[in-house]
Amino acid sequence: MKLESEWIFDCMPEHVWPHFFTAEMDLARPLGFRLGVPKPISCRVLEGEAAVGNTRQCKTDQGYIDQEILACDDNRKLTYSMKSSTLWSNDWVGELIDTFELVPLDSNRTRVVRTTVFDSQRPFKVLKRYALWFALRQAHRYASKNWRRLAYKTRDERNRHA
């Protein structure tokens, strides 16, 4: 199954990019997370730098998700695949690959496209697939809101120092 989200950020790709690897999410708790969807808290690269083969780890309020970086083209494209997780839903996931594409637009804006390809495991494969879709949809919305907040902060700080 595939889930795609797209957003326009009022800043350049280099203001957004670093936050895919080091981000602290806000304290908001939208409804989906109150219903049991793991809420993202932070992410980091375990080996210190974003590179193909390294591990991006996302911490949630329910555990960790380790993701192998498959493609890392600075300020343009990031792809990673879930390799392990301590979340309760870990045994539901058969495949989970995320791709982010950053496209520079006029007026120092950026289109961010996030595509998640995923599948679930048996038993109850179809039911689990739709539950994963719901959870991933919540994560897309919440993460984009936080990346926007962090990117604008980075943009404004750089503009003050320019």
N, C-alpha and C positions, 0 to 999 in steps of 0.2 A: 504494500500500500504506500501511497505517497501523500505527503502533506507539504504544501508550499505556501509561504508567507512572503509578503513584499512590503517594504516600508521606504519612505523617502526621509532622509536625515538632512537637516540644514547645516551641513558641515562637510568637510572633505574626508575621503576614505581613511587617511592617516589619523584622523581624530576618533574614528570608530574602531579600527583594526586592533589596537592594543587591548581593548576591553574584552575581546574574545578569549584572551589568555590570562588576564588578571582583572577580575571584576568582583566587587562586593555589591550584592543586591540590597535593595532597600528593605524596610521592615513591613511593607504592605503584605496583606494576606488575602488576596482575592478569593472569591467563593470556591473555585475549583480546588484550591489548596486546603481550604477548610473541610472539604469533602474527602480528603485523604490523598490527593495527588501530591507527590514529593515536591516541596518548594525549594527552588534553587537558592543557595546562600552565597556561594562564591565559586570561582574557578581559578585554576593555576596550572602551569606546566611543571610537572614533577622534576624534569631534568633542567629546569631553569630557563630554557629558551624554546620558542616554538620552531620545530623542525620536523620534517618527515621522519616517522619512526618513534618520535617522542610521545609521551603520555600527557594528555590534557585531562585533568581531574576536576570534576564538578562535585562540590559538596552540597547536599540537600539537608533538609531538616530530618531526613530519615536514613541517611547514609551517603555513600560515595558512588560515583560512576566514573570508571576509568575508560578513556577513549584514546585509541591510537590515531595519531595524526597521519593521514594518508596523502594529503596535498597541502602545501603551505606556500602560496605565492603572495608575498607581502602586499597588503592593501588591496588585494584583488580576489583571492580565492582561498578558502580553507575547507578541507574535507577531513572528517574523522569518523571512526567506527567504534562503537561500544565494544570493549573487550572484556570487561568484568564490571560487577556492581554488587553492592551490599544491600540494595533496596529490596523490599519484600516482593516487588514485581519482577525481579531479575529473571526468574524461570519462565516468565511470560514471553520474553523477547527472543525471537529467533534471529533477527537481524535489525540493526539500527545504524544507519549511515546518515550523517548530517553534512550538508554542503552550504557554505555561505559564499555568495558572490557579491562583490562590491563594484558598482558601476558609477564612475564619476559623471555628474551631470553639470549643466551650466550653473552659474551663480554659486559655485562652491557647495553644491548639494551632492548627495550620494544615494543611489538606489541600492538597498540591501535586499537580496533575495535569499531566503533560507528554504532549502529543500531537505526534507527528512524522508528517507526511504526506510520502511520498517515492515516487519512481519512478526507474527506471534507463533507460539508453539502450541501443540496439542497437549492436553485435551481442551475442548471449548475454544478452539482456534479463532473462530469468527467473533465470538463474544469478547475474547481478549484483544483481538485486533481493534475493535471499536472502542474498548476501554483505553487502549494505548493511544488511539487517535485523539480521544478527549484529553488525556493527560498531556500529550505532546502539544496539542493546541493551546492549552493553558500555559505551558512552558514557553512556547513561541511568543505569545503576547506579553508575558511577564518579563522575559529576558529582553525583548526589544525595547520595552519601556525603560528598563534599567540601562541598556546600552546607549539609548538616546540621551538619558540623563548624564551618564558618564562622558559620552562624546562631546556634548555641549559644554560640559565643565572643562574638558581638555581644550576645546576650541577657544573658549573664553580666556583661559589661562595663557594660551599661546598668543592670543591677540593682545593681552595686556603687556606681554614681554616683547612684543614686536616693535 
